Amino acid sequence: MIHLNISTLIHQPVKQVFDFMSNPENDFQWQYGTLSSNKLSKASLSSGSLFRSVGHLMGQRALNTFKVTEFEENKKYSFKSLSGTLNSQTTYTFEIDNESTKVNLTTQVNAINSIDVNEGALEKKIEQQLKENLILLKKVLEEKMVEQVLAI
């Protein structure tokens, strides 16, 4: 089993960071390899909600369904995979740090067919991708802040 913890500091209020990250329709803007991601119901996202993501992982097309397991507005957003090639449980927590938001990411991943997968290589690839995702997330959200200031 792979277990990773990664954090980043984003110079945006916690509400804006949480609202952006907890909306699956935004995933393609900050998650490399994600082509689309959508809620499976029209209701607001909450604990028990389902969403589906289409993307690429290690050169393979991936269609995954996820279930939101925890949803505490501006504090915590967790989900687990229900389908796909990896069993995963991911949690984002949000902390106020001065006028910024600290995003903490914890994920546990297990390849369903681990015999065909080099777990060490998979762990490095997932860790690299998650770090790149958080860098892109920071860039996207901080550029939105600049755009908002310039529009005033």
Secondary structure as the mmCIF struct_conf table of DSSP 4:
data_model
#
loop_
_struct_conf.conf_type_id
_struct_conf.id
_struct_conf.beg_label_comp_id
_struct_conf.beg_label_asym_id
_struct_conf.beg_label_seq_id
_struct_conf.end_label_comp_id
_struct_conf.end_label_asym_id
_struct_conf.end_label_seq_id
STRN STRN1 ILE A 2 ILE A 10
BEND BEND1 HIS A 11 GLN A 12
HELX_RH_AL_P HELX_RH_AL_P1 VAL A 14 MET A 21
TURN_TY1_P TURN_TY1_P1 SER A 22 SER A 22
HELX_RH_3T_P HELX_RH_3T_P1 PRO A 24 ASN A 26
HELX_RH_AL_P HELX_RH_AL_P2 ASP A 27 TRP A 30
BEND BEND2 GLN A 31 GLN A 31
TURN_TY1_P TURN_TY1_P2 TYR A 32 GLY A 33
STRN STRN2 THR A 34 LYS A 39
BEND BEND3 LEU A 40 ALA A 43
HELX_LH_PP_P HELX_LH_PP_P1 SER A 44 LEU A 45
TURN_TY1_P TURN_TY1_P3 SER A 47 GLY A 48
STRN STRN3 LEU A 50 LEU A 57
TURN_TY1_P TURN_TY1_P4 MET A 58 GLY A 59
STRN STRN4 GLN A 60 GLU A 72
TURN_TY1_P TURN_TY1_P5 GLU A 73 LYS A 75
STRN STRN5 LYS A 76 SER A 81
BEND BEND4 LEU A 82 THR A 85
STRN STRN6 LEU A 86 ASP A 97
TURN_TY1_P TURN_TY1_P6 ASN A 98 GLU A 99
STRN STRN7 SER A 100 ALA A 111
TURN_TY1_P TURN_TY1_P7 ILE A 112 ASN A 113
HELX_RH_3T_P HELX_RH_3T_P2 SER A 114 ASP A 116
BEND BEND5 VAL A 117 VAL A 117
HELX_RH_AL_P HELX_RH_AL_P3 GLU A 119 ALA A 151
#
